[in-house]
Amino acid sequence: MLVHRPGSARGRRFAVTGILLAAFSLVFTLPADASTSADVPSRGSAHMGMGVAAHDGEHGTPVPGRAAQTEGVDVSSHQGNVAWSTLWNSGVKWAYAKATEGTYYTNPYFAQQYNGSYNVGMIRGAYHFATPDTTSGATQANYFVDHGGGWSRDGKTLPGALDIEWNPYGATCYGKSQSGMVSWIRDFLNTYKARTGRDAVIYTATSWWTQCTGNYGGFATNNPLWVARYASTVGTLPAGWGYYTMWQYTSSGPTVGDHNKFNGALDRVQALANG
């Protein structure tokens, strides 16, 4: 009878083969884990409007009307160094640049985007991508102000914007109840105003706001609304707001994808900047 001694070369080959077969068997029988899916982006990569098309769809672009509106853009690290003169010459007069996310990320292109837009003549501001599941609203507001999200009455700086929308990294509402989400947002807004003297702009989509805050209407009196909807009309607004201040209407514009309409002529953009 042929015996494969443990120390022999053939015995070792049999042992290795057995281990490999066991490993392959384990791989093919483990259940898929959504948290490790390749679809989940890396922390810091989120940007304004990231979830709009996937959750609300795309339904055309605005129909030109009689009301005066002023074209703007929003940018993040995805755009890198932006051709601001090209945008200015195309009619874009205001811009927002992502400054921060959570308390763990700053946009490496922020200086070029924030200062570059200013240098060509645009009125510009900064925005913060909120992650309510990582730290408190107050902590994130302070981080935002400390890393580019401040405000000055120079006539060219818009108040900071809180980007609060679908969570690209996990649970849609960041694991918070509707009342918990409202409290988190209030914490951020109160801290931002205490630090800068200005009420922050709220960027959101009506469907997310309804799901995750219970369509809370208590911020409408003080905080300008920047609504996201990729369609020919702005549609239903979140509770409390009778009108929008800004509308992100597409993520596929020329030069820079995310384009917006300010609800008024350029003097109204200037008025918001001046406070």
Short mmCIF file of the C-alpha atoms (twelve columns), coordinates in Angstrom:
data_MODEL
# 
_entry.id   MODEL 
# 
loop_
_atom_site.group_PDB 
_atom_site.id 
_atom_site.type_symbol 
_atom_site.label_atom_id 
_atom_site.label_alt_id 
_atom_site.label_comp_id 
_atom_site.label_asym_id 
_atom_site.label_seq_id 
_atom_site.Cartn_x 
_atom_site.Cartn_y 
_atom_site.Cartn_z 
_atom_site.pdbx_PDB_model_num 
ATOM 1   C CA . MET A 1   0.000   0.000  0.000   1 
ATOM 2   C CA . LEU A 2   1.268   3.450  -0.968  1 
ATOM 3   C CA . VAL A 3   1.513   5.791  2.011   1 
ATOM 4   C CA . HIS A 4   1.921   9.588  1.649   1 
ATOM 5   C CA . ARG A 5   4.156   10.558 4.514   1 
ATOM 6   C CA . PRO A 6   3.480   14.108 5.857   1 
ATOM 7   C CA . GLY A 7   7.076   15.090 5.276   1 
ATOM 8   C CA . SER A 8   7.240   13.899 1.677   1 
ATOM 9   C CA . ALA A 9   6.989   16.231 -1.342  1 
ATOM 10  C CA . ARG A 10  3.904   14.421 -2.599  1 
ATOM 11  C CA . GLY A 11  2.263   14.613 0.804   1 
ATOM 12  C CA . ARG A 12  2.891   18.344 0.943   1 
ATOM 13  C CA . ARG A 13  1.348   18.798 -2.500  1 
ATOM 14  C CA . PHE A 14  -1.798  16.985 -1.390  1 
ATOM 15  C CA . ALA A 15  -2.015  19.171 1.718   1 
ATOM 16  C CA . VAL A 16  -1.683  22.425 -0.275  1 
ATOM 17  C CA . THR A 17  -4.288  21.258 -2.789  1 
ATOM 18  C CA . GLY A 18  -6.712  20.553 0.036   1 
ATOM 19  C CA . ILE A 19  -6.221  23.998 1.546   1 
ATOM 20  C CA . LEU A 20  -6.812  25.721 -1.804  1 
ATOM 21  C CA . LEU A 21  -9.994  23.757 -2.437  1 
ATOM 22  C CA . ALA A 22  -11.296 24.688 1.001   1 
ATOM 23  C CA . ALA A 23  -10.522 28.379 0.378   1 
ATOM 24  C CA . PHE A 24  -12.332 28.398 -2.981  1 
ATOM 25  C CA . SER A 25  -15.311 26.680 -1.388  1 
ATOM 26  C CA . LEU A 26  -15.470 29.369 1.296   1 
ATOM 27  C CA . VAL A 27  -15.341 32.218 -1.235  1 
ATOM 28  C CA . PHE A 28  -18.217 30.836 -3.264  1 
ATOM 29  C CA . THR A 29  -20.453 30.102 -0.279  1 
ATOM 30  C CA . LEU A 30  -20.030 33.396 1.638   1 
ATOM 31  C CA . PRO A 31  -23.018 35.773 1.290   1 
ATOM 32  C CA . ALA A 32  -22.443 39.101 -0.452  1 
ATOM 33  C CA . ASP A 33  -21.747 41.988 1.908   1 
ATOM 34  C CA . ALA A 34  -23.159 45.311 0.674   1 
ATOM 35  C CA . SER A 35  -20.798 47.272 2.879   1 
ATOM 36  C CA . THR A 36  -17.821 46.025 0.901   1 
ATOM 37  C CA . SER A 37  -19.443 46.478 -2.499  1 
ATOM 38  C CA . ALA A 38  -17.388 48.144 -5.205  1 
ATOM 39  C CA . ASP A 39  -20.382 50.483 -5.653  1 
ATOM 40  C CA . VAL A 40  -19.672 52.208 -2.325  1 
ATOM 41  C CA . PRO A 41  -17.388 55.200 -2.988  1 
ATOM 42  C CA . SER A 42  -14.418 56.125 -0.867  1 
ATOM 43  C CA . ARG A 43  -14.909 58.598 1.977   1 
ATOM 44  C CA . GLY A 44  -14.368 62.166 0.829   1 
ATOM 45  C CA . SER A 45  -15.500 61.568 -2.749  1 
ATOM 46  C CA . ALA A 46  -19.111 62.693 -2.247  1 
ATOM 47  C CA . HIS A 47  -20.314 65.804 -4.029  1 
ATOM 48  C CA . MET A 48  -23.413 67.925 -4.367  1 
ATOM 49  C CA . GLY A 49  -26.184 66.135 -6.242  1 
ATOM 50  C CA . MET A 50  -24.435 62.770 -6.130  1 
ATOM 51  C CA . GLY A 51  -27.686 60.889 -5.512  1 
ATOM 52  C CA . VAL A 52  -30.213 62.987 -7.410  1 
ATOM 53  C CA . ALA A 53  -30.315 61.177 -10.751 1 
ATOM 54  C CA . ALA A 54  -30.296 57.715 -9.168  1 
ATOM 55  C CA . HIS A 55  -33.123 58.475 -6.732  1 
ATOM 56  C CA . ASP A 56  -35.251 61.117 -8.474  1 
ATOM 57  C CA . GLY A 57  -34.338 60.523 -12.115 1 
ATOM 58  C CA . GLU A 58  -33.730 63.045 -14.884 1 
ATOM 59  C CA . HIS A 59  -36.699 64.635 -16.609 1 
ATOM 60  C CA . GLY A 60  -35.433 67.310 -18.969 1 
ATOM 61  C CA . THR A 61  -34.006 70.783 -18.470 1 
ATOM 62  C CA . PRO A 62  -35.673 74.103 -17.590 1 
ATOM 63  C CA . VAL A 63  -37.830 75.846 -20.130 1 
ATOM 64  C CA . PRO A 64  -36.725 79.489 -20.546 1 
ATOM 65  C CA . GLY A 65  -39.244 81.815 -18.949 1 
ATOM 66  C CA . ARG A 66  -39.823 85.478 -18.353 1 
ATOM 67  C CA . ALA A 67  -38.491 85.471 -14.797 1 
ATOM 68  C CA . ALA A 68  -34.907 86.661 -14.478 1 
ATOM 69  C CA . GLN A 69  -32.515 83.940 -13.384 1 
ATOM 70  C CA . THR A 70  -28.737 83.892 -13.024 1 
ATOM 71  C CA . GLU A 71  -26.616 80.915 -14.045 1 
ATOM 72  C CA . GLY A 72  -24.258 79.269 -11.573 1 
ATOM 73  C CA . VAL A 73  -22.189 76.120 -11.078 1 
ATOM 74  C CA . ASP A 74  -21.050 73.941 -8.194  1 
ATOM 75  C CA . VAL A 75  -17.743 72.088 -8.196  1 
ATOM 76  C CA . SER A 76  -15.736 69.633 -6.124  1 
ATOM 77  C CA . SER A 77  -12.469 67.732 -6.449  1 
ATOM 78  C CA . HIS A 78  -14.015 65.779 -9.345  1 
ATOM 79  C CA . GLN A 79  -13.598 68.852 -11.570 1 
ATOM 80  C CA . GLY A 80  -9.970  69.476 -10.579 1 
ATOM 81  C CA . ASN A 81  -8.654  72.817 -11.779 1 
ATOM 82  C CA . VAL A 82  -11.632 74.576 -13.343 1 
ATOM 83  C CA . ALA A 83  -11.559 76.736 -16.503 1 
ATOM 84  C CA . TRP A 84  -13.217 79.706 -14.814 1 
ATOM 85  C CA . SER A 85  -12.757 82.147 -17.695 1 
ATOM 86  C CA . THR A 86  -14.569 79.721 -20.000 1 
ATOM 87  C CA . LEU A 87  -17.480 79.495 -17.579 1 
ATOM 88  C CA . TRP A 88  -17.577 83.257 -17.084 1 
ATOM 89  C CA . ASN A 89  -17.674 83.849 -20.834 1 
ATOM 90  C CA . SER A 90  -20.536 81.350 -21.146 1 
ATOM 91  C CA . GLY A 91  -22.671 83.395 -18.751 1 
ATOM 92  C CA . VAL A 92  -21.977 81.758 -15.388 1 
ATOM 93  C CA . LYS A 93  -21.881 84.465 -12.706 1 
ATOM 94  C CA . TRP A 94  -21.788 82.580 -9.394  1 
ATOM 95  C CA . ALA A 95  -20.266 79.370 -8.050  1 
ATOM 96  C CA . TYR A 96  -20.007 77.148 -5.005  1 
ATOM 97  C CA . ALA A 97  -16.970 74.959 -4.303  1 
ATOM 98  C CA . LYS A 98  -16.917 71.984 -1.968  1 
ATOM 99  C CA . ALA A 99  -14.700 72.819 0.981   1 
ATOM 100 C CA . THR A 100 -15.201 69.939 3.396   1 
ATOM 101 C CA . GLU A 101 -16.900 66.641 4.169   1 
ATOM 102 C CA . GLY A 102 -17.545 65.352 7.680   1 
ATOM 103 C CA . THR A 103 -14.519 66.218 9.785   1 
ATOM 104 C CA . TYR A 104 -12.083 64.086 7.786   1 
ATOM 105 C CA . TYR A 105 -11.818 65.669 4.342   1 
ATOM 106 C CA . THR A 106 -10.857 68.936 2.668   1 
ATOM 107 C CA . ASN A 107 -11.011 69.472 -1.080  1 
ATOM 108 C CA . PRO A 108 -7.431  69.621 -2.451  1 
ATOM 109 C CA . TYR A 109 -8.625  71.856 -5.327  1 
ATOM 110 C CA . PHE A 110 -10.555 74.244 -3.101  1 
ATOM 111 C CA . ALA A 111 -8.121  77.169 -3.377  1 
ATOM 112 C CA . GLN A 112 -8.071  77.087 -7.189  1 
ATOM 113 C CA . GLN A 113 -11.847 76.758 -7.355  1 
ATOM 114 C CA . TYR A 114 -12.806 79.245 -4.639  1 
ATOM 115 C CA . ASN A 115 -10.246 81.903 -5.522  1 
ATOM 116 C CA . GLY A 116 -10.313 81.246 -9.260  1 
ATOM 117 C CA . SER A 117 -14.032 81.894 -9.538  1 
ATOM 118 C CA . TYR A 118 -13.606 85.101 -7.513  1 
ATOM 119 C CA . ASN A 119 -10.732 86.274 -9.676  1 
ATOM 120 C CA . VAL A 120 -12.763 86.145 -12.897 1 
ATOM 121 C CA . GLY A 121 -15.535 88.184 -11.308 1 
ATOM 122 C CA . MET A 122 -17.932 85.571 -9.956  1 
ATOM 123 C CA . ILE A 123 -19.736 85.729 -6.641  1 
ATOM 124 C CA . ARG A 124 -18.743 82.537 -4.886  1 
ATOM 125 C CA . GLY A 125 -19.303 80.462 -1.782  1 
ATOM 126 C CA . ALA A 126 -18.278 77.193 -0.152  1 
ATOM 127 C CA . TYR A 127 -20.289 74.099 0.712   1 
ATOM 128 C CA . HIS A 128 -20.003 71.260 3.211   1 
ATOM 129 C CA . PHE A 129 -21.072 67.678 2.463   1 
ATOM 130 C CA . ALA A 130 -22.763 66.522 5.657   1 
ATOM 131 C CA . THR A 131 -22.204 63.086 7.172   1 
ATOM 132 C CA . PRO A 132 -24.536 63.056 10.198  1 
ATOM 133 C CA . ASP A 133 -23.448 59.542 11.146  1 
ATOM 134 C CA . THR A 134 -19.832 60.508 11.890  1 
ATOM 135 C CA . THR A 135 -19.844 63.570 14.173  1 
ATOM 136 C CA . SER A 136 -22.278 66.176 15.530  1 
ATOM 137 C CA . GLY A 137 -23.699 69.048 13.533  1 
ATOM 138 C CA . ALA A 138 -21.811 71.583 15.646  1 
ATOM 139 C CA . THR A 139 -18.513 69.759 15.174  1 
ATOM 140 C CA . GLN A 140 -18.949 69.671 11.406  1 
ATOM 141 C CA . ALA A 141 -20.008 73.325 11.228  1 
ATOM 142 C CA . ASN A 142 -16.848 74.345 13.074  1 
ATOM 143 C CA . TYR A 143 -14.713 72.156 10.801  1 
ATOM 144 C CA . PHE A 144 -16.355 73.753 7.763   1 
ATOM 145 C CA . VAL A 145 -15.767 77.317 8.969   1 
ATOM 146 C CA . ASP A 146 -12.174 76.496 9.909   1 
ATOM 147 C CA . HIS A 147 -11.434 75.074 6.445   1 
ATOM 148 C CA . GLY A 148 -12.818 77.606 3.979   1 
ATOM 149 C CA . GLY A 149 -16.506 77.859 4.851   1 
ATOM 150 C CA . GLY A 150 -16.428 81.288 6.463   1 
ATOM 151 C CA . TRP A 151 -18.085 84.469 5.229   1 
ATOM 152 C CA . SER A 152 -17.072 88.114 4.785   1 
ATOM 153 C CA . ARG A 153 -19.074 91.142 3.709   1 
ATOM 154 C CA . ASP A 154 -17.033 91.853 0.582   1 
ATOM 155 C CA . GLY A 155 -19.952 91.641 -1.836  1 
ATOM 156 C CA . LYS A 156 -18.448 88.580 -3.535  1 
ATOM 157 C CA . THR A 157 -18.864 85.858 -0.883  1 
ATOM 158 C CA . LEU A 158 -22.074 83.860 -0.480  1 
ATOM 159 C CA . PRO A 159 -23.028 82.278 2.856   1 
ATOM 160 C CA . GLY A 160 -21.893 78.707 3.321   1 
ATOM 161 C CA . ALA A 161 -24.157 75.899 2.113   1 
ATOM 162 C CA . LEU A 162 -25.018 72.691 3.956   1 
ATOM 163 C CA . ASP A 163 -25.268 69.836 1.440   1 
ATOM 164 C CA . ILE A 164 -27.640 67.384 3.132   1 
ATOM 165 C CA . GLU A 165 -28.793 64.533 0.897   1 
ATOM 166 C CA . TRP A 166 -28.607 60.794 0.271   1 
ATOM 167 C CA . ASN A 167 -25.797 58.997 2.058   1 
ATOM 168 C CA . PRO A 168 -23.472 57.557 -0.609  1 
ATOM 169 C CA . TYR A 169 -21.687 55.406 1.978   1 
ATOM 170 C CA . GLY A 170 -24.569 53.582 3.647   1 
ATOM 171 C CA . ALA A 171 -28.086 54.037 5.043   1 
ATOM 172 C CA . THR A 172 -30.021 56.769 3.219   1 
ATOM 173 C CA . CYS A 173 -30.774 58.773 6.364   1 
ATOM 174 C CA . TYR A 174 -27.418 58.054 8.025   1 
ATOM 175 C CA . GLY A 175 -29.080 55.850 10.626  1 
ATOM 176 C CA . LYS A 176 -31.010 58.763 12.153  1 
ATOM 177 C CA . SER A 177 -34.673 59.110 12.977  1 
ATOM 178 C CA . GLN A 178 -36.513 62.033 11.395  1 
ATOM 179 C CA . SER A 179 -36.401 64.025 14.634  1 
ATOM 180 C CA . GLY A 180 -32.752 63.098 15.112  1 
ATOM 181 C CA . MET A 181 -31.936 64.383 11.633  1 
ATOM 182 C CA . VAL A 182 -33.738 67.663 12.278  1 
ATOM 183 C CA . SER A 183 -31.773 68.083 15.510  1 
ATOM 184 C CA . TRP A 184 -28.487 67.392 13.722  1 
ATOM 185 C CA . ILE A 185 -29.255 69.969 11.024  1 
ATOM 186 C CA . ARG A 186 -30.324 72.547 13.618  1 
ATOM 187 C CA . ASP A 187 -27.077 71.977 15.503  1 
ATOM 188 C CA . PHE A 188 -25.082 72.650 12.337  1 
ATOM 189 C CA . LEU A 189 -27.072 75.748 11.365  1 
ATOM 190 C CA . ASN A 190 -26.981 77.321 14.812  1 
ATOM 191 C CA . THR A 191 -23.234 76.812 15.085  1 
ATOM 192 C CA . TYR A 192 -22.588 78.162 11.607  1 
ATOM 193 C CA . LYS A 193 -24.556 81.322 12.368  1 
ATOM 194 C CA . ALA A 194 -22.791 81.781 15.700  1 
ATOM 195 C CA . ARG A 195 -19.423 81.537 13.957  1 
ATOM 196 C CA . THR A 196 -20.160 83.682 10.871  1 
ATOM 197 C CA . GLY A 197 -23.212 85.830 11.590  1 
ATOM 198 C CA . ARG A 198 -24.968 84.350 8.551   1 
ATOM 199 C CA . ASP A 199 -27.697 81.778 8.079   1 
ATOM 200 C CA . ALA A 200 -26.390 78.919 5.959   1 
ATOM 201 C CA . VAL A 201 -28.036 77.867 2.712   1 
ATOM 202 C CA . ILE A 202 -29.654 74.412 2.781   1 
ATOM 203 C CA . TYR A 203 -29.081 72.255 -0.304  1 
ATOM 204 C CA . THR A 204 -31.348 69.227 -0.537  1 
ATOM 205 C CA . ALA A 205 -33.881 67.328 -2.644  1 
ATOM 206 C CA . THR A 206 -37.559 67.291 -1.722  1 
ATOM 207 C CA . SER A 207 -37.817 63.499 -1.735  1 
ATOM 208 C CA . TRP A 208 -34.821 63.052 0.583   1 
ATOM 209 C CA . TRP A 209 -36.005 65.854 2.872   1 
ATOM 210 C CA . THR A 210 -39.446 64.277 3.129   1 
ATOM 211 C CA . GLN A 211 -38.061 60.828 3.911   1 
ATOM 212 C CA . CYS A 212 -35.328 61.806 6.330   1 
ATOM 213 C CA . THR A 213 -36.735 64.858 8.163   1 
ATOM 214 C CA . GLY A 214 -40.449 64.083 7.903   1 
ATOM 215 C CA . ASN A 215 -40.714 67.129 5.593   1 
ATOM 216 C CA . TYR A 216 -39.832 69.478 8.433   1 
ATOM 217 C CA . GLY A 217 -40.684 73.111 7.674   1 
ATOM 218 C CA . GLY A 218 -39.015 74.947 10.531  1 
ATOM 219 C CA . PHE A 219 -35.873 76.149 8.727   1 
ATOM 220 C CA . ALA A 220 -37.621 77.978 5.901   1 
ATOM 221 C CA . THR A 221 -37.877 81.343 7.678   1 
ATOM 222 C CA . ASN A 222 -34.130 81.894 7.971   1 
ATOM 223 C CA . ASN A 223 -32.280 79.502 5.671   1 
ATOM 224 C CA . PRO A 224 -32.326 79.979 1.884   1 
ATOM 225 C CA . LEU A 225 -33.304 76.854 -0.064  1 
ATOM 226 C CA . TRP A 226 -31.128 75.348 -2.769  1 
ATOM 227 C CA . VAL A 227 -33.230 72.578 -4.251  1 
ATOM 228 C CA . ALA A 228 -32.021 69.736 -6.486  1 
ATOM 229 C CA . ARG A 229 -34.248 68.455 -9.271  1 
ATOM 230 C CA . TYR A 230 -33.148 67.504 -12.775 1 
ATOM 231 C CA . ALA A 231 -36.289 68.379 -14.696 1 
ATOM 232 C CA . SER A 232 -38.008 71.055 -16.758 1 
ATOM 233 C CA . THR A 233 -39.640 72.515 -13.633 1 
ATOM 234 C CA . VAL A 234 -38.495 72.726 -10.053 1 
ATOM 235 C CA . GLY A 235 -41.505 70.743 -8.813  1 
ATOM 236 C CA . THR A 236 -42.732 70.519 -5.247  1 
ATOM 237 C CA . LEU A 237 -40.525 72.233 -2.685  1 
ATOM 238 C CA . PRO A 238 -39.810 70.971 0.828   1 
ATOM 239 C CA . ALA A 239 -42.289 72.086 3.503   1 
ATOM 240 C CA . GLY A 240 -42.136 75.695 4.658   1 
ATOM 241 C CA . TRP A 241 -40.379 77.191 1.639   1 
ATOM 242 C CA . GLY A 242 -42.684 79.109 -0.677  1 
ATOM 243 C CA . TYR A 243 -39.913 79.658 -3.210  1 
ATOM 244 C CA . TYR A 244 -36.395 78.470 -3.942  1 
ATOM 245 C CA . THR A 245 -33.307 80.675 -3.914  1 
ATOM 246 C CA . MET A 246 -31.210 78.324 -6.063  1 
ATOM 247 C CA . TRP A 247 -32.073 75.304 -8.196  1 
ATOM 248 C CA . GLN A 248 -29.584 72.645 -9.317  1 
ATOM 249 C CA . TYR A 249 -31.213 71.540 -12.547 1 
ATOM 250 C CA . THR A 250 -28.616 69.311 -14.232 1 
ATOM 251 C CA . SER A 251 -25.416 67.353 -13.702 1 
ATOM 252 C CA . SER A 252 -24.509 67.294 -17.394 1 
ATOM 253 C CA . GLY A 253 -23.887 70.904 -18.337 1 
ATOM 254 C CA . PRO A 254 -21.048 72.153 -20.548 1 
ATOM 255 C CA . THR A 255 -17.533 72.701 -19.099 1 
ATOM 256 C CA . VAL A 256 -18.753 71.787 -15.605 1 
ATOM 257 C CA . GLY A 257 -21.581 69.293 -15.183 1 
ATOM 258 C CA . ASP A 258 -23.527 70.732 -12.241 1 
ATOM 259 C CA . HIS A 259 -25.451 73.825 -13.327 1 
ATOM 260 C CA . ASN A 260 -27.851 75.921 -11.309 1 
ATOM 261 C CA . LYS A 261 -30.330 78.760 -11.609 1 
ATOM 262 C CA . PHE A 262 -30.444 81.569 -9.056  1 
ATOM 263 C CA . ASN A 263 -34.032 82.724 -8.642  1 
ATOM 264 C CA . GLY A 264 -33.417 86.336 -9.594  1 
ATOM 265 C CA . ALA A 265 -31.172 88.700 -11.495 1 
ATOM 266 C CA . LEU A 266 -27.519 89.254 -10.587 1 
ATOM 267 C CA . ASP A 267 -28.406 92.012 -8.124  1 
ATOM 268 C CA . ARG A 268 -30.273 89.402 -6.041  1 
ATOM 269 C CA . VAL A 269 -27.157 87.190 -5.957  1 
ATOM 270 C CA . GLN A 270 -25.241 90.240 -4.753  1 
ATOM 271 C CA . ALA A 271 -27.888 90.919 -2.116  1 
ATOM 272 C CA . LEU A 272 -27.495 87.383 -0.708  1 
ATOM 273 C CA . ALA A 273 -23.729 87.861 -0.640  1 
ATOM 274 C CA . ASN A 274 -24.050 91.143 1.242   1 
ATOM 275 C CA . GLY A 275 -26.446 89.709 3.799   1 
# 
